Amino acid sequence: MYDVEKVRTEFPILGRKVGGKDLVYLDNAATSQKPRRVLEALNEYYEEHNANIHRGVHRLSEEATSAYEGSRRKVARFLGAPEETGLVFTRGTTESVNLVAHAWGRKELREGDEVVLTEVEHHSNLVPWQLAARATGAKLRFVPVLEDGTLDMEEAARLIGPRTKMVAAVHASNVLATINPVERLAELAHEAGALMLVDGAQSAPHLPVNVEALGCDFFACSGHKMLGPTGVGVLWGRPEVLEEMDPFLGGGEMIREVHLDHSTWNDPPHKFEAGTMNIGQVVGLGAAVDYLKGLRMENVREHERRLGEYAYQRLSELEGITIHGPTEDRTGIASFTLPDVHPHDLSQLLDEEGIAIRSGHHCTQPLMRRLGVVATARASFYLYNTEEEVDALVDALARAREFFGAFV
Ligand code: PMP
């Protein structure tokens, strides 16, 4: 039995008040809160083991290295990666995609080649490919999104062909709550001789993920959205693909031999970890992954699926509301617009009641244009949210509407 009340006691911040009201934190797609265990791991690392890694032979350096490499093993296992040599630490999803678009893209893409993305991508899985396309002459193509918030997979099958060198798609949309069939996209990519990158920023924190089962070649996610600290993320890549890639950043640790006029590279994953990494944060991410494993991702998914359904049903009671995305198989995200209130005004009024939601384009401007809106309000749930918090949200929205109605 998943005990949400017990889970809540492990997140100190959930006990705080905002403007005298209990905090209702519904901005988890932006970043998640951190359990005590992660905060303690950070503290313990700095109080007892802090040192630079890999290069030192003293005790602290060995301990720090072992904690850092231990996190690599844990995260690799968490994502179902067969070997940890494919697990590269980065600053987050954004850096992971930039790493691939740069280190793979600049080497492999040529004029006439195509990179297939979707219309629902976060800017961080779009802009790096625009830059790569500009540098190489490759073209970007886009799988359209249908009215119901799912991808047009027939069009995807037509678009992915002999010119395609990379398919890059978001696993779970940060706006529409859709879980995209990335397994099928990976099959289409491989049939065409292309590679597949999955943006897992909104899936790794919420769904059981297995990179082998997804069949992708790259998988990117962010530690801070999955209970870990900011400043650490992950790029998993197939070791044989990472092997062939050029480095991304140059500097210490990523080299084997350095001469004045040239250098040779360390083996993956170290080839992609230049300079002093975010060691403390990596250790914190290891603790976050331990915590998620302890809860079991199947339970996390089931809790959020139920909560998401409940939120969808309760929000639908608000007259005139549009909840974007599919009606079923959703993650715990609800992006919505109300006809008479601007999303920014809504989130400001909700903040006065201690309720944190987000409003804006959510770094998906092309998708906003496709939906015909400039912004949406977005409530996003996580493993510590409750039905009572959904009720608080819906009640506050109803009051906000009344408030604005008075001025119409
Ligand atoms: N992709 C998606 C789907 C996201 O939701 C986000 C974060 N909002 C990102 C990528 C970027 O993640 P980060 O800012 O942690 O690099």
Residues whose N, C-alpha, C, O or C-beta is under 5 A from the ligand:
A	BS01	PMP	A29 G92 T93 T94 E95 H122 S124 V170 A172 N174 D199 A201 Q202 S222
